[in-house]
């Protein structure tokens, strides 16, 4: 008896109705009059596009990061979530509110520059893709073990967010290109 293999199929697009709560895109979980996360509140917005530059709607963008002091989880600020989610709209745009992360220890005696780890899930992606958003004008970027391991400057630049203002809150743009020219650097985890 011969068995036919079942083809693989991607999941989604149901993230916006099944996996997202209203406040998930605010890692600070700010509530008027409530306890506030320590550190500088910032906003990150961007657009997810495919290899042809077309927007990718309904992509789940998950963010994981350290608090302002560089701590994760229960060791860190109890008023800071450290994890958040946003779903891209029809134009492929997403937005997150968070705090500027502190540097975190790396392997050996190295330190990693402030960054946000991002995972993307969506139609057409058989597995999640992961990347990092670093911030411009951070002195630690030159010694960060991940950034310094990328010898191609054009690839390395895909991991640096662009500053949009110097106001309060500071706003950054981090666009994600899934493939093709200008493809964002992704990590093989």
Backbone as CSV, one residue per row, in Angstrom:
resi,resn,N_x,N_y,N_z,CA_x,CA_y,CA_z,C_x,C_y,C_z
1,UNK,0.836,-1.171,0.000,0.000,0.000,0.000,0.887,1.243,0.000
2,UNK,0.615,2.131,-0.873,1.373,3.385,-0.956,0.618,4.482,-0.228
3,UNK,1.387,5.218,0.535,0.779,6.340,1.255,1.143,7.631,0.559
4,UNK,0.176,8.477,0.472,0.444,9.799,-0.095,0.841,10.730,1.038
5,UNK,1.812,11.533,0.766,2.233,12.511,1.770,1.303,13.706,1.733
6,UNK,1.015,14.189,2.895,0.212,15.402,2.988,1.150,16.590,2.869
7,UNK,0.802,17.510,2.016,1.627,18.697,1.827,1.604,19.579,3.052
8,UNK,2.689,20.344,3.236,2.715,21.269,4.367,1.852,22.473,4.048
9,UNK,1.369,23.086,5.078,0.509,24.246,4.901,0.865,25.272,5.960
10,UNK,0.862,26.521,5.564,1.158,27.562,6.533,-0.075,27.869,7.361
11,UNK,0.170,28.511,8.502,-0.949,28.871,9.358,-1.347,30.320,9.114
12,UNK,-2.519,30.677,9.598,-2.974,32.063,9.528,-3.765,32.315,8.280
13,UNK,-4.193,33.518,8.055,-3.982,34.703,8.890,-5.121,34.881,9.888
14,UNK,-4.905,34.452,11.096,-5.922,34.600,12.123,-5.373,35.268,13.372
15,UNK,-4.141,35.753,13.324,-3.502,36.279,14.515,-4.280,37.418,15.149
16,UNK,-4.822,38.303,14.317,-5.486,39.476,14.875,-6.755,39.137,15.645
17,UNK,-7.363,37.993,15.413,-8.564,37.636,16.160,-8.317,36.553,17.203
18,UNK,-7.234,35.808,17.086,-7.040,34.669,17.984,-5.906,34.840,18.988
19,UNK,-4.887,35.594,18.642,-3.702,35.602,19.493,-3.317,36.980,20.024
20,UNK,-4.177,37.953,19.926,-3.794,39.307,20.296,-4.831,39.930,21.211
21,UNK,-4.341,40.450,22.336,-5.205,41.237,23.218,-4.943,42.710,22.933
22,UNK,-5.851,43.541,23.347,-5.784,44.973,23.031,-4.477,45.630,23.474
23,UNK,-3.975,45.281,24.661,-2.791,45.957,25.189,-1.476,45.227,24.889
24,UNK,-1.499,44.190,24.082,-0.286,43.407,23.813,0.824,44.199,23.140
25,UNK,0.479,45.255,22.410,1.510,46.005,21.698,2.188,47.050,22.589
26,UNK,1.796,47.127,23.869,2.417,48.051,24.814,3.139,47.236,25.883
27,UNK,4.454,47.070,25.714,5.237,46.276,26.651,5.330,46.935,28.022
28,UNK,5.075,48.237,28.088,5.126,48.944,29.366,3.854,48.722,30.156
29,UNK,2.812,48.255,29.491,1.493,48.042,30.118,1.059,49.286,30.896
30,UNK,1.282,50.464,30.268,0.932,51.736,30.914,-0.560,51.818,31.181
31,UNK,-0.905,52.180,32.385,-2.291,52.452,32.734,-2.311,53.776,33.488
32,UNK,-3.253,54.646,33.154,-3.302,55.939,33.847,-3.408,55.743,35.355
33,UNK,-2.504,56.396,36.083,-2.509,56.319,37.538,-1.907,55.044,38.100
34,UNK,-1.549,54.096,37.236,-0.991,52.829,37.703,0.521,52.870,37.762
35,UNK,1.139,51.783,38.219,2.606,51.739,38.278,3.188,51.790,36.864
36,UNK,4.300,52.475,36.724,4.928,52.663,35.425,6.239,51.890,35.335
37,UNK,6.538,51.407,34.153,7.828,50.755,33.911,8.932,51.800,34.030
38,UNK,10.086,51.377,34.549,11.228,52.272,34.662,11.882,52.431,33.299
39,UNK,12.486,53.583,33.071,13.224,53.816,31.843,12.500,54.729,30.878
40,UNK,13.186,54.981,29.763,12.667,55.864,28.724,11.669,55.114,27.844
41,UNK,10.441,55.617,27.794,9.433,55.014,26.929,9.744,55.406,25.485
42,UNK,9.710,54.418,24.596,9.956,54.638,23.170,8.865,53.935,22.365
43,UNK,8.760,54.304,21.110,7.838,53.636,20.191,8.624,53.131,18.993
44,UNK,8.276,51.937,18.560,8.886,51.349,17.365,7.764,51.037,16.397
45,UNK,7.919,51.515,15.189,6.942,51.195,14.155,7.696,50.766,12.909
46,UNK,7.031,50.001,12.096,7.684,49.543,10.883,6.695,48.894,9.945
47,UNK,7.235,48.399,8.867,6.431,47.772,7.820,7.097,46.462,7.442
48,UNK,6.296,45.416,7.292,6.792,44.109,6.861,6.412,43.950,5.394
49,UNK,7.415,43.677,4.552,7.168,43.523,3.118,7.769,42.230,2.603
50,UNK,7.248,41.766,1.468,7.779,40.555,0.845,8.897,40.915,-0.128
51,UNK,9.365,39.942,-0.889,10.473,40.145,-1.810,10.194,41.112,-2.935
52,UNK,8.917,41.345,-3.238,8.540,42.295,-4.281,8.224,43.677,-3.719
53,UNK,8.386,43.844,-2.401,8.085,45.126,-1.776,6.611,45.295,-1.428
54,UNK,5.816,44.245,-1.613,4.386,44.313,-1.287,4.195,44.152,0.217
55,UNK,3.204,44.839,0.787,2.967,44.715,2.227,2.512,43.311,2.601
56,UNK,2.870,42.898,3.809,2.459,41.598,4.346,1.473,41.847,5.494
57,UNK,0.181,41.737,5.221,-0.803,41.939,6.283,-0.925,40.708,7.172
58,UNK,-1.454,40.906,8.362,-1.741,39.836,9.322,-0.516,39.025,9.718
59,UNK,0.643,39.674,9.792,1.847,39.028,10.300,1.927,39.340,11.790
60,UNK,2.121,38.318,12.604,2.281,38.507,14.038,3.744,38.830,14.315
61,UNK,3.981,39.986,14.917,5.326,40.421,15.285,5.432,40.319,16.802
62,UNK,6.267,39.406,17.287,6.480,39.246,18.726,7.787,39.919,19.118
63,UNK,7.754,40.636,20.220,8.939,41.330,20.726,9.304,40.790,22.099
64,UNK,10.594,40.521,22.280,11.152,40.078,23.561,12.337,40.974,23.851
65,UNK,12.428,41.483,25.079,13.563,42.353,25.375,13.816,42.457,26.866
66,UNK,14.993,42.998,27.200,15.343,43.293,28.589,14.696,44.609,28.996
67,UNK,14.579,44.818,30.299,14.067,46.095,30.793,15.174,47.151,30.691
68,UNK,14.915,48.338,31.208,15.869,49.443,31.096,17.193,49.160,31.793
69,UNK,17.185,48.276,32.800,18.415,47.925,33.521,19.119,46.713,32.922
70,UNK,18.580,46.148,31.850,19.213,44.995,31.212,18.837,43.659,31.811
71,UNK,17.703,43.590,32.517,17.253,42.339,33.127,16.056,41.768,32.380
72,UNK,15.966,40.444,32.378,14.837,39.739,31.771,13.966,39.112,32.856
73,UNK,12.691,38.972,32.558,11.783,38.185,33.390,11.669,38.638,34.828
74,UNK,11.626,37.666,35.724,11.372,37.935,37.130,12.501,38.689,37.812
75,UNK,13.687,38.716,37.207,14.806,39.473,37.786,14.642,40.962,37.563
76,UNK,13.771,41.330,36.629,13.676,42.719,36.196,12.548,43.517,36.816
77,UNK,12.257,44.617,36.184,11.233,45.568,36.598,9.866,44.882,36.635
78,UNK,9.201,44.826,37.779,7.902,44.149,37.862,6.792,44.865,37.087
79,UNK,7.041,46.114,36.694,6.041,46.872,35.944,6.304,46.858,34.441
80,UNK,7.221,46.006,34.024,7.564,45.914,32.605,7.351,44.485,32.131
81,UNK,6.602,44.327,31.042,6.263,42.987,30.553,7.451,42.275,29.917
82,UNK,8.259,42.970,29.131,9.379,42.338,28.456,8.984,41.518,27.239
83,UNK,7.687,41.393,27.004,7.158,40.624,25.871,5.919,41.349,25.357
84,UNK,5.787,41.402,24.050,4.602,42.015,23.461,4.368,41.493,22.060
85,UNK,3.193,41.823,21.538,2.824,41.372,20.196,2.075,42.476,19.477
86,UNK,2.256,42.500,18.173,1.474,43.380,17.312,1.198,42.613,16.022
87,UNK,0.114,42.950,15.364,-0.223,42.342,14.078,-0.172,43.426,13.013
88,UNK,0.428,43.107,11.877,0.497,44.093,10.802,-0.887,44.336,10.219
89,UNK,-1.114,45.587,9.810,-2.390,45.942,9.195,-2.334,45.631,7.692
90,UNK,-3.311,46.070,6.948,-3.364,45.771,5.508,-2.192,46.358,4.733
91,UNK,-1.539,47.389,5.286,-0.371,47.986,4.638,0.935,47.359,5.141
92,UNK,0.823,46.314,5.976,2.008,45.642,6.505,2.639,46.369,7.676
93,UNK,1.945,47.362,8.259,2.509,48.187,9.327,2.199,47.632,10.716
94,UNK,3.141,47.797,11.622,2.969,47.411,13.025,3.513,48.532,13.897
95,UNK,3.150,48.506,15.189,3.657,49.498,16.131,3.715,48.883,17.525
96,UNK,4.803,49.184,18.245,5.007,48.706,19.611,5.422,49.876,20.499
97,UNK,4.936,49.905,21.731,5.413,50.852,22.746,6.212,50.044,23.755
98,UNK,7.366,50.558,24.151,8.229,49.823,25.070,9.144,50.797,25.797
99,UNK,10.178,50.298,26.442,11.211,51.151,27.019,12.522,50.837,26.316
100,UNK,13.426,51.820,26.325,14.752,51.574,25.757,15.411,50.487,26.597
101,UNK,15.737,49.343,25.973,16.345,48.249,26.739,17.763,48.585,27.170
102,UNK,18.162,48.003,28.273,19.544,48.135,28.721,20.405,47.073,28.064
103,UNK,21.727,47.217,28.141,22.618,46.182,27.604,22.503,44.908,28.435
104,UNK,22.726,43.772,27.778,22.636,42.478,28.466,23.938,41.707,28.287
105,UNK,24.269,40.837,29.257,25.498,40.053,29.140,25.429,39.098,27.948
106,UNK,26.571,38.917,27.298,26.693,37.949,26.213,27.582,36.806,26.665
107,UNK,28.070,36.047,25.707,28.962,34.931,26.036,30.297,35.464,26.546
108,UNK,30.865,34.719,27.468,32.149,35.137,28.030,31.983,36.430,28.803
109,UNK,32.876,37.349,28.562,32.803,38.649,29.236,32.270,39.734,28.326
110,UNK,31.585,39.363,27.256,31.086,40.364,26.313,29.725,40.898,26.762
111,UNK,29.372,42.049,26.223,28.060,42.650,26.467,27.372,42.870,25.134
112,UNK,26.073,42.677,25.127,25.279,42.918,23.930,24.671,44.314,24.021
113,UNK,24.715,45.028,22.922,24.139,46.371,22.858,22.627,46.291,23.068
114,UNK,22.003,47.376,23.516,20.547,47.379,23.658,19.870,46.967,22.346
115,UNK,18.941,46.029,22.449,18.247,45.530,21.263,16.918,44.905,21.671
116,UNK,16.089,44.686,20.676,14.825,43.980,20.858,14.842,42.776,19.924
117,UNK,14.554,41.606,20.459,14.464,40.389,19.637,13.049,40.313,19.077
118,UNK,12.948,40.038,17.783,11.649,39.983,17.113,11.472,38.640,16.417
119,UNK,10.282,38.060,16.557,9.900,36.846,15.831,8.681,37.182,14.995
120,UNK,8.636,36.665,13.780,7.506,36.900,12.889,6.866,35.586,12.498
121,UNK,5.540,35.562,12.550,4.734,34.417,12.144,3.721,34.930,11.133
122,UNK,3.496,34.182,10.058,2.490,34.632,9.100,2.296,33.657,7.969
123,UNK,1.294,33.960,7.143,1.022,33.149,5.958,2.251,33.138,5.065
124,UNK,2.578,31.978,4.550,3.735,31.845,3.680,5.018,31.534,4.425
125,UNK,5.001,31.622,5.753,6.175,31.287,6.547,5.942,29.930,7.200
126,UNK,6.688,28.925,6.773,6.530,27.597,7.358,7.049,27.554,8.786
127,UNK,8.042,28.382,9.075,8.593,28.501,10.416,8.714,29.989,10.720
128,UNK,8.709,30.308,11.995,8.888,31.712,12.355,10.266,32.172,11.900
129,UNK,10.393,33.453,11.672,11.695,34.042,11.395,12.021,34.981,12.543
130,UNK,13.301,35.059,12.885,13.720,35.883,14.010,14.811,36.846,13.582
131,UNK,14.769,38.025,14.175,15.761,39.049,13.906,15.919,39.896,15.158
132,UNK,16.705,40.939,15.067,16.888,41.872,16.169,16.807,43.292,15.645
133,UNK,16.283,44.179,16.477,16.292,45.612,16.186,17.246,46.276,17.175
134,UNK,18.325,46.843,16.647,19.260,47.624,17.445,18.934,49.098,17.253
135,UNK,19.536,49.950,18.049,19.228,51.369,18.007,20.424,52.164,17.510
136,UNK,20.179,53.201,16.716,21.288,54.000,16.190,21.971,54.777,17.316
137,UNK,23.185,55.178,17.068,23.947,56.025,17.989,24.202,55.380,19.348
138,UNK,24.213,54.075,19.416,24.572,53.369,20.644,26.051,52.997,20.549
139,UNK,26.844,53.492,21.477,28.279,53.196,21.458,28.561,51.699,21.479
140,UNK,27.710,50.933,22.159,27.937,49.497,22.290,27.707,48.730,20.990
141,UNK,27.089,49.340,19.994,26.848,48.644,18.725,28.147,48.156,18.092
142,UNK,29.230,48.918,18.235,30.490,48.533,17.587,31.106,47.286,18.205
143,UNK,30.804,47.007,19.481,31.360,45.833,20.144,30.357,44.708,20.328
144,UNK,29.113,44.914,19.903,28.103,43.874,20.075,28.549,42.621,19.321
145,UNK,28.525,41.449,19.985,29.026,40.231,19.333,28.211,39.818,18.105
146,UNK,26.925,40.098,18.080,26.107,39.735,16.914,26.383,40.695,15.763
147,UNK,26.310,41.990,16.017,26.557,42.962,14.954,27.969,42.846,14.397
148,UNK,28.950,42.677,15.269,30.334,42.623,14.787,30.643,41.316,14.056
149,UNK,29.800,40.300,14.190,29.999,39.044,13.465,29.528,39.142,12.011
150,UNK,28.808,40.200,11.683,28.296,40.399,10.313,29.253,41.323,9.587
151,UNK,30.031,40.765,8.661,31.063,41.560,7.989,30.508,42.494,6.918
152,UNK,29.387,42.147,6.316,28.790,42.966,5.255,27.999,44.118,5.877
153,UNK,28.489,45.337,5.679,27.855,46.511,6.265,26.416,46.715,5.835
154,UNK,26.073,46.353,4.591,24.689,46.527,4.132,23.750,45.547,4.835
155,UNK,24.240,44.352,5.151,23.427,43.382,5.899,23.304,43.829,7.349
156,UNK,24.417,44.261,7.927,24.411,44.732,9.313,23.437,45.907,9.480
157,UNK,23.363,46.779,8.503,22.482,47.956,8.600,20.999,47.583,8.639
158,UNK,20.640,46.372,8.176,19.228,45.971,8.232,18.771,45.700,9.661
159,UNK,19.722,45.634,10.609,19.384,45.384,12.009,19.339,46.665,12.844
160,UNK,19.590,47.806,12.230,19.603,49.078,12.957,18.337,49.861,12.636
161,UNK,17.549,50.152,13.674,16.345,50.964,13.493,16.754,52.391,13.115
162,UNK,15.843,53.107,12.515,16.086,54.510,12.163,15.377,55.400,13.176
163,UNK,16.066,56.418,13.626,15.470,57.376,14.554,14.552,58.303,13.775
164,UNK,13.322,58.483,14.260,12.355,59.347,13.579,12.235,60.720,14.227
165,UNK,12.651,60.840,15.490,12.556,62.123,16.180,13.461,62.102,17.403
166,UNK,13.539,63.231,18.068,14.292,63.284,19.321,13.369,63.688,20.466
167,UNK,12.068,63.668,20.216,11.081,64.090,21.213,10.797,63.023,22.244
168,UNK,9.716,63.232,22.963,9.312,62.312,24.012,7.887,61.860,23.738
169,UNK,7.631,60.609,23.447,8.614,59.531,23.402,9.389,59.548,22.083
170,UNK,10.641,59.067,22.168,11.399,58.914,20.925,10.749,57.821,20.102
171,UNK,10.776,58.011,18.790,10.168,57.047,17.876,11.229,56.524,16.923
172,UNK,11.129,55.228,16.644,12.063,54.559,15.756,11.286,53.796,14.695
173,UNK,11.917,53.636,13.532,11.327,52.851,12.456,12.208,51.634,12.218
174,UNK,11.570,50.457,12.198,12.295,49.227,11.908,11.471,48.430,10.908
175,UNK,11.831,48.576,9.624,11.151,47.852,8.555,11.784,46.478,8.397
176,UNK,10.954,45.511,8.018,11.416,44.130,7.880,11.094,43.652,6.470
177,UNK,12.144,43.286,5.737,11.994,42.769,4.372,12.238,41.266,4.444
178,UNK,11.236,40.471,4.056,11.314,39.020,4.241,12.249,38.306,3.273
179,UNK,12.466,38.863,2.089,13.403,38.238,1.142,13.736,39.216,0.039
180,UNK,14.751,38.882,-0.748,15.115,39.697,-1.895,16.049,40.834,-1.537
181,UNK,16.148,41.832,-2.441,17.050,42.961,-2.201,16.697,43.683,-0.894
182,UNK,17.724,43.938,-0.082,17.497,44.622,1.195,16.923,43.734,2.268
183,UNK,16.950,42.400,2.038,16.385,41.458,3.016,16.982,41.695,4.393
184,UNK,16.131,41.690,5.391,16.554,41.821,6.775,17.375,40.595,7.164
185,UNK,18.392,40.808,7.984,19.188,39.684,8.484,18.343,38.905,9.477
186,UNK,18.215,37.602,9.239,17.463,36.720,10.129,18.430,35.716,10.742
187,UNK,18.032,35.165,11.890,18.888,34.230,12.625,18.361,32.824,12.487
188,UNK,19.276,31.880,12.317,18.934,30.474,12.208,18.952,29.878,13.610
189,UNK,17.800,29.791,14.216,17.718,29.280,15.595,17.282,27.834,15.623
